[in-house]
Structure formats: structure tokens, C-alpha cells
Amino acid sequence: MSETIVLAYSGGLDTSVALRWLAEEYGAEVVALLVDVGQGVDREAVTARATAAGAADVVVVDAKEELAREFVLPVLQAGALYEGRYPLVSALSRPLIARHLVAVAREAGATAVAHGCTGKGNDQVRFETAVAALAPDLAVRAPVRDWGMTREQEIAYAERHGIEVPVKRGAAYSIDQNLWGRSIEAGPLEDPWTAPPEEAYALTLSPERAFHAPQEVEIELEAGVPVAVDGEELGLVELIGRAAALAGAHGVGRIDMIENRLVGIKSREVYETPAAALLLTAYAGVEELVCDRDLAHMKAELAARYATLVYNGLWYSPLRAALDAFMAQTTAAVTGTERVTLYRGSCAIAGRRADSALYDHGLATYEEGDSFQHGAAAGFIHIWSLPSKTWSAAERSREAAPA
Ligand code: ARG
């Protein structure tokens, strides 16, 4: 009996060639798994392409809701940004796709799963580390990493095997997209001195071409979950889509960074994450009204750690479970509304209110109604500054002492 391999299939050139290559190289039945994570995919066309490439079966899964609830929401609530900037777009879909690979492999009685990643990126690490955690008995095949074909050789292989080549015209970008944003790499971006060509972008207008007037948007949050935009209640998937459209039209959410990959390479990465830009701003605005000082400071430290862990492919790990438990403690009070102004590439907090704000106007005000005990400050500072005074005196007497 021939073995069965489940391949994470996108419909692009790499995975189409990989599909046939796995079938030939291993004499395997290849099941193509297409996971819809909001990349804007034509499911019928991709299914037809997989079948034409030789798939024994094609499975299509709509995982947008899962991506939104189980992956995007936790990083939104954590405020997790890799290296302070990247909202982890591609790092979120990989563990989800891996989970579906494993589920389909179990159903099909497969002995292996496969992906179309190269040997230079983070995505291979994320897929394989996730599979190692979820199903350590399954083998993982990485044909694109193993075969050593150039792009031209891949196209020749496809033509030889009668595989339709969905060749994209124009610059050779490597693109990965889901409902949280879009990652763009390679082609002209490999020169860090070159500004990203306008054609690289698909979700955001350039700030120059964006709406000429500012737009104020209200985001409502309930216990850490965004639930409405401008008073209209929306499910999470729809709400993320709405946020992307609003922010994208104002040129908000473009990121251009030199990023440190787990595999040791510094890489020029361009992202468009309009939904993330708007929702992270809104979340932070309400949270800062309700979050205790020490908790907020600790959360910021752990958010950086959370981002690095997710970026490095350790979604399924005891540390993430523990960090999630910490973050869950911070979400309960995040109920309120945030006003955000979108204008020519910027996304700024205009105002915020929260049900259980720790902000106390009486304590904060410099006007009538001030309830702060001014006199108490002197005693507080006397004791607070005691170590400074003691240290300074010792320092001075040491300097004054003859050598
Ligand atoms: N550098 C980003 C990351 O590691 C984006 C990866 C995009 N993947 C791709 N196949 N183009 O998360």
C-alpha cells in the first residue's frame, strides 16, 4: 500500500509542483489541504488546480473564525508585536494550518504531512515545531527545501508534467496573507535602500492618495474583545475586515523593517496590517484607562516575550499557555470605547472611555474638585529620596577624603 501524505496547499507554483513531486518521489497518495485563513482565495480554482496536479483528494477548510478567535485575539489582547513592530501575521496562521494538517492526516490515515516552505524562513520552523508538538509520530516532508530546484527549473518541471503554472507577472514578491494582514518579501525589497514600490501593496492606499479628510472611528470593546465599529455590532472576522478596510483607505498599517529571523538571517520585510494597526491602538487606549500600573508594566514585558515565542514557532508550548493565563487576567476590565482618528497614514487616539476606569478625575485635576492630598507628597518624597541622599553623602565624603 502506498503511503498518504497531506500537503498544505496554496495553489501557487511551489505547492503545485511539490504536490506532483511528492507523488512521484515517494510513490505517495497526496491529499491537498487548502486552509482558508482569509487570504482571498478562489476555492474552486485552487481545488481544480490541485486535482490537475495529481492530488488524490482535496480538502478545503474555512478557518477564518478559528484564526480570529484563537490566534488573532490572544495576540491583540497581549499587544504582542515582534521586535516592537510586526503583528505576527504569518506566525499566526502556521500553527493553525499545522493543526488542520494533523487532523486531516489522522482522518486519512497518513504517515506524513508536508509544506511548501524553503529552508531560509521561519515558516518551516513553525510548521514543523507545531507538528512535533501535536503529533510527534508524523513525519514532515519539505519538498521545496529538499529538491534544490530554481524557479526556472520548477516552471520547467510544471510544464513537463502538464501542471498549470499560475505565474504572477511583475516583480517576484513572496506574499503571505490572512485576515490579520499581508507579508511581502523579496524582489526589489531585497535592497534595504530601495523604497517599497507602490505595486507591492494591496491592502493600503499610499498616504498621499488616501482620503484627504481625517475620519474618526469608534471601536467598542467588551471584556477585551472588539465587538462593534461605529456602533455597529460585528462578529470578529467581519470586524477585522471592517477595520482593515477603514484603516487601509487612510494608508494606515504599512511597516517596513529589517527583521531578525529565527534562522539567523536579517531580512527586509514589508507588511500591511491595517486591521492590526487600528485594533491594537484601540485596545491600548481602553486598556490604559483600566489597567493597574504594575500590571501594565509587567504585561508590556511579557508581551514582548509572547511575541518572540509566537514568532519562533512555539505556539503549542507550556510557556504560551502560562502567558495566556496571565494575559487573561488583564482582559476582564477592558470594556469601553475608543475613538481613533485615521488620517494619511496615521492612526491616533482621539479619546477613550471605560466602564471601570481607574482614571480618577478628582485625583488628576488641577482645577476645582482636586481630591489629591498634596501634603502627603512631601512625606512620601522624604522617604523615597532617602537612599539617594544617603548615597550622595557617602560619595561626597569619599571624594573629599585625601588620596
Ligand atoms: N517574515 C515574516 C514571518 O516570518 C513573514 C513570512 C512570510 N512568509 C512567506 N511565505 N512569504 O512571519
Boltz pocket constraint, residues with backbone or C-beta under 6 A from the ligand:
constraints:
  - pocket:
      binder: B
      contacts: [[A, 88], [A, 89], [A, 90], [A, 91], [A, 122], [A, 123], [A, 174], [A, 175], [A, 176], [A, 183], [A, 185], [A, 259], [A, 269], [A, 311]]
      max_distance: 6.0
